[in-house]
Amino acid sequence: MISGLLGGLPVTSVIVRSAANVDAGAQSKLSTICHGFLLLTSVFFFPDLINKIPLSSLAAILVMTGYKLAKPSLFRELHQKGLDQVIPFIATILAILFSDLLIGILTGIGVSLFFLIRSNFKSSVVIVNDNKSWLVRFRKDVSFLNKPIVKDGLDAVPDGSYVLIDLTRADFIDKDIVDVINEFMHRAPLKMIRVDIRKSNYKSAHRHFLEPLPLTVIE
């Protein structure tokens, strides 16, 4: 904070400085301390000499260091990981080039959050069946966004089936999802559907689920 108020650049763990230290042979965090000490010494004892360094020279050094960091192999690795890694990366670069650094970073964060929510939406609920045996498995965080998938999947269970609802892999289950499952369990005996719930004892959120009801034979 003091350095910023005086117009200086705080010594932080920035990627360009770290890359320069690694290129110079640094092998530990001691390089950061030495780097900061050299900067402090230069500012106090050689300020006039520092001011004589052309900004174009400093810009060339930054451009060259950035080019080394953004090598073609990095883009190939991102492409192999999938579009959910490539698109936020490209969106961040374009936003920085056409606006400024802050807007570019915020844009990249927003695009990354979109893909994160999209990935969680697709993978947090798994519904499979073999004839009249159904498995509904929740993984990671199950939010209200997954309600249509859960509701449609449970509504598709035919009469006389067996349904196993596995909650052991879920870290969070939204109350809307709990209501959908409890409603299904209320209606299940009327359709001769047997329901079992597999819970984890250490997850308090699972206590909100009803216990399976016995089958009711309607003549």
N, C-alpha and C positions, 0 to 999 in steps of 0.2 A: 504493500500500500504506500509506504514512504517513497519507494523507488518510482511508482507511478505518479505520485504528486510532484516529484522533482523532475518529471519528464523522462525518466529512464525506463528501461525494459526489465521487468522482474525476471530473475533467473528461475525458470520453471522447467518441467520435464517436457520440452517441446521436441518434436520429432526431428527437426533440422539439426538442432544442436546435438541430439543423441546420435544421429547419423554421422555427423562430423567427428564426434568422439570415437565412434566405432571405426571409421575409416582411418583415424590416427592411431589405432591400436589399443583403444581403451578396453578393459576387461572387467571393470567393477564400477560401483557408484562413486568411487573416489574421483573419477574423471569429472563428475558434475561439480564436486567441491573445488577441484583445481580450476575448472572452467570459470566458476563464479569468482574465485580469487583473482584470476588473471583479468577478468572484466573489471573488478573493483579497483585493482591496481592501475589499470589503464585509464579508468575514468578519473582517478585522483591525481595521477602523476603525468599523464600524457593526453590531456583533453585537447590541446591545440593540434597535436599530431593526428588524433582521431578525426577531428573536424576536417582535416585536409584529405581524407580518403574520399574519392569520388563516389557518389551514390550509385553511379552506373556500375562501378566495380563490385559494390556490395550486391547490387541486383543480379549481376552475372553469376556471382557465387551462389546466391539463392536459387537462381534458375537452374544452374548445373546440379546442385544438390537435389532439387525437386525432380529433375529429370532422372537422376539415378534411383530415386525412390519410386518413381512411376515407370518402372521398366516394363517392357512388353510381357514378360512372364507373369507379372502381377495381374494383368488383364486376362491372360489365358486361364490363370487359376480361378479368378472370379467367374469367368464364363463357364468353367467346368462345375462350379458350385450351384449354378442355376440362375434364372432371371431374377429371383428374389434378392440376390446379391449384386447383380450387375446393374439393375435399374436404379436402386438408391444411389449407387456410386456415380453413375452417369448424371442423374438428376442433380446431385450435389455439385459436380463439376460445372455443369451448364448454368446452374443458378448463381454460382460464384462468379463465373465469367460475365454474365449478363446483368448482375446486380452488385452485391458486395459479399464479403466473407460471412457476416452475421446472417443475412438472408439465405445464403447458400447452405450454411450449416442447419438452419431451421428447416429449410426445404428438405434436406437429406434426412433429418430426424423424422419429419412428417411422413415421407415416403416409406422409410423403414418401419415406422409404426403401422402403416397400412398393411405391409406385407407380413408383419408379425401377427397382427390380428387375423389376417386372412389365413395364415398357416395354422394358427391355433383353432380357428373356426372349423377347418377341415379335419384336423387330426385329433381333436379332443373327444369326439364321440365316434365309436365304432359299433356298427350294428350288423351282425352276420346271422345267418340261419341255415340249418340243415333240416329240410322237411319241416317238422313242427317243433324243432328245438331251436330256440333263439338265444343269442348272447348280445347283451347291451353293455358295452364297456366304456367307462369314462376315464379319460387320461388328462393329466395336467389340470388346467383351469377350464371349467365348464361354465360359461356365462349365459346371460339371457339371449345372446345372439344365437346360441345353439338350440333354443327352445323349439323352433319349427322342425329341426331334424329329429329331435327326440320325440316330439308329439307325433309326427308323421310315421316314424318308425314303429312306435308302440301301437298306433292305430292300425297298422298293417298286419299285426299279429293275428292269425286266424284263430277261430274257436278251437278249444281242445289242445292248445299248444303248451309248451313248457318254456318259461322265460327266466334266464339268469341275468340279473343286473349286478354287474361287477363294479364296485366303487373303490376298490383297494388302490388303484393307481391315480385317483383324482386328488389333487391338492386343494381345490376349491370348487364348490358346487353352488350355483346361484339359487336363491329361494324359488324363483320361477320354475327352475328345473325340478326342484323338490316337489313343488305343487303338482307338476305334470305327472311325476311318477306316483305320487300318493293317489291322485285321481285315477290313474290306470289300475292301481292295486285295489281300489274300491270296486271298480267295474269288472276286474278279472274273474272273480268267482262266478259272475253271472254268465260269462262266456266260456266257463270250464277251462280257464287258463290258470295254470299253476305258476306261481312267481316265487323265486328265491332271490334274496339280496345278500351279496357278499360284501361285508364292511370291514374296515380296519378299526381296531379297538382304540387306536391312539388319535383318531381324527374326530374331534368333537362335532364337526358339522354333520356327521352321519347320523347323529341322534335324532334329527328332525324327520327321518324317514319312518313310515309306519311299518309295523311288522306284517308279513304276508298273512292274508286272511285265508281261512279254510274254504275249500270248494263247496259251493252250494248247488245241490242237484235240484233242478226245477222240472217238475213233472207236468 
